[in-house]
Amino acid sequence: MLKAITALVAGVFPLAVVTGAVAAGQAVAVAGDTGGARVCAHAPRTANRQATAETVRTHAYLWALTCRSAGVAAGVVSGQNVGHGSQATDSDGWFGYPRLVERLAADTGQRVGVVGLDYEHDQVFTSVQLTTANGVLVAHERRGGLVAVTWSPLSPWLNDERDIEGNPGRWTDTRTDAGQLEGVDDLRDLLDPGTPAGRVWLRKLDRVADALAALRDAGVVVLWRPMQEMNGFWFWWGSTVHGDDASPYVDIWRHMYRYFTQVRRLNNLLWVYSPASSGLTYGGQPVPGIHPAGWAYPGSDVVDVVAGTAYHDELAILDYAEHLRLPEVVGVAEYSAALLGAHDRFGDLDTTGYATRLRADYPAVAYWVSWHDFPWSETEAAWLSLAGNRRAGDLLADPYVINVGEIRVRRPGAGP
């Protein structure tokens, strides 16, 4: 078991790098109603005190959107997930930047601000495949966009990653519904390199750290979102093994944070805590057994953003008030119509509802990421993407929506 990590004392970073209006230690000027977001009580503090200047600026910009800081126009950055690993380059099928972002940009004249993908979930991707995925992310960042990476690791008890090409695994290896956790008594075995699971876990951490380091070396800031929806029971890192005890998840998060920041020097990461909605429905029925959004919150010294998941036909964010109580920038990491609800099988969601709901009801949300499409079966699909639904052009043209070319944190030379 790891010793407790001494809390990092984050500095107070000047807002002048974003707005030119507020210096470190000065009072914070808030231009609009943020609904009581706790993070707005102080100037932005990036958890990693060794974070790159660009990472600090990106965090400060998102903070300014959450807090309606004077000098920053009110709005929310649009986003789209494009799949998993090297699927990001697919031009046909369900995933891919060409289909979900490029074609939408060609049709609407607007390119979404945030592009996200998962480094795992569907399978374990090789270093070559993750390099391919990174190429998509770097290209989007060079245009002036933001980058989000989720990590849904396949169970280290089911795949030791010794032969990724021969045994890449499959998405069900992230789940718990078919005996995948049989014989697993303590998730904290991952933190002991003397256990088989602990050795595999370090192997997994190094594989994804190598990919994140490549983004660091390319100057790309990453909204890093590992092991999401931990307050549910469907992922192996959730509540199935330990029930109401969130401390094993917290220990694993903090171990990863310390390893990535202090050993691997991944100072380009903004750490995103991403709980599931406590009001999640599936096929119109409420999903039981979901803990509150803050159940496994690892602490402000190791988190920069709280961005939950919200699947709702009215685009409601049911845990919004609880997100505001956590001292972090607010986003929505997965935001789409309800699963097996009224719209997803038909692709008829009016996407202008994103801007309407976020502007009227959730003003502290700095960015959202719409989810990708996928097949439910041979005869049914989940159409969750912006491109897969109605009026995406009108949504992206809304003055409240911030797209590539309008984001105020951009590397030198970036352009639309």
Secondary structure as GFF3:
##gff-version 3
##sequence-region A 1 416
A	DSSP	three_ten_helix	15	17	.	.	.	ID=ss1
A	DSSP	three_ten_helix	38	41	.	.	.	ID=ss2
A	DSSP	alpha_helix	53	67	.	.	.	ID=ss3
A	DSSP	beta_strand	76	77	.	.	.	ID=ss4
A	DSSP	beta_strand	79	84	.	.	.	ID=ss5
A	DSSP	three_ten_helix	85	89	.	.	.	ID=ss6
A	DSSP	alpha_helix	97	97	.	.	.	ID=ss7
A	DSSP	pi_helix	98	102	.	.	.	ID=ss8
A	DSSP	alpha_helix	103	108	.	.	.	ID=ss9
A	DSSP	beta_strand	114	118	.	.	.	ID=ss10
A	DSSP	alpha_helix	127	142	.	.	.	ID=ss11
A	DSSP	beta_strand	146	151	.	.	.	ID=ss12
A	DSSP	three_ten_helix	171	174	.	.	.	ID=ss13
A	DSSP	three_ten_helix	187	191	.	.	.	ID=ss14
A	DSSP	alpha_helix	196	217	.	.	.	ID=ss15
A	DSSP	beta_strand	222	226	.	.	.	ID=ss16
A	DSSP	alpha_helix	247	258	.	.	.	ID=ss17
A	DSSP	pi_helix	259	263	.	.	.	ID=ss18
A	DSSP	beta_strand	269	273	.	.	.	ID=ss19
A	DSSP	beta_strand	281	282	.	.	.	ID=ss20
A	DSSP	beta_strand	285	286	.	.	.	ID=ss21
A	DSSP	beta_strand	305	311	.	.	.	ID=ss22
A	DSSP	alpha_helix	320	325	.	.	.	ID=ss23
A	DSSP	beta_strand	329	336	.	.	.	ID=ss24
A	DSSP	alpha_helix	352	361	.	.	.	ID=ss25
A	DSSP	beta_strand	365	368	.	.	.	ID=ss26
A	DSSP	beta_strand	374	375	.	.	.	ID=ss27
A	DSSP	beta_strand	381	382	.	.	.	ID=ss28
A	DSSP	alpha_helix	392	397	.	.	.	ID=ss29
A	DSSP	beta_strand	401	402	.	.	.	ID=ss30
###
